[in-house]
Amino acid sequence: MKTESILITSKVSKFKVVMKKVKAIFALLMISTGTFAQSGTTAEAGLFDDPVLLFYITAGFLFVVALLVIAVALYMLQVLRYMAKDAAIARAKKLGIEYVEEPGWWTKFNLWVSDSVPVEKEETIMLDHNYDGIRELDNHLPPWWKWLLYGSIVWAVFYLIAYHVTNSLPLQTEEYNNEVAYAEEQVRKLKAENPGVVIDENTVILTTDAIALQDGKETFNNICASCHRVDGGGDIGPNLTDQYWIHGGSIQDVFKVVKNGVPNTNMVSWGGALSPEKMQNVSSYLLTLQGSNPPNAKAPEGDMYVPPAKKEVDSDTVKAQASL
């Protein structure tokens, strides 16, 4: 009895120490909360004028407090569990009987889900046959495995009825075709509502807007200069500063080459990587390199192109295109 009381007293002392630590944590939290609120009402008063920000701050603080409370509660339960276990061991020892610990809830759940037989009871499911000393256990499939099998069968029946019998839900191919048709309809409406503004091979324009040309220069330096040089004099790709062009020198021809590329050459298609606006900007920029005559430029290739009267666009039109 004396040993049991000593164990319980020791555990109670530990429990009191834990409670003191919990009280200290909450005291620090309350002090920090008061300081935080005071700072919010003085120098940072404007920060707390936003109700959304205040809501997120409050919710975050309450979430942290909730986590601390849960952690402390779990720790306290664990301490109580060990205290009860030690008391039971001491009581069993006093009575002169062996202490057998009752399995926890997780062990019980695992046994229920797996329907497994403990090692000490395997003799009850041992089969009669014997192969050179090798014997077999009559183990059944785990219940969770059978639940998955039955669930998949039920799901297969619903899937068959919904997708193939009643056609209540579209198959993946039909769903994809519907999405494509919807996207094409949206594009058609956009073009109808904004005629001549959507940028493609037919509507592209030679812009002289400084911001657009600067954007085109950055694009040119990032992806085009590796083949045409930064000054456009040509390296792997042709010279872009002379009047000779292999695929045409108009803004429409240049845009088409940038967008679609040139088969069987190093000129790849950039239509999937660049927006129409960026392709228009880079096409307009590289045409500004005409006549710059950089040193060590590559020899002319293709046919001479004489541009007609240049069609320029002001910055308002460029902004109208960018707004789409």
Beta strands, then each sheet from edge to edge (+ up, - down):
strand 1: 126-131
strand 2: 134-137
strand 3: 206-207
strand 4: 244-245
strand 5: 303-304
strand 6: 312-313
sheet 1: 1+ 2-
sheet 2: 3+ 6+
sheet 3: 4+ 5-
end
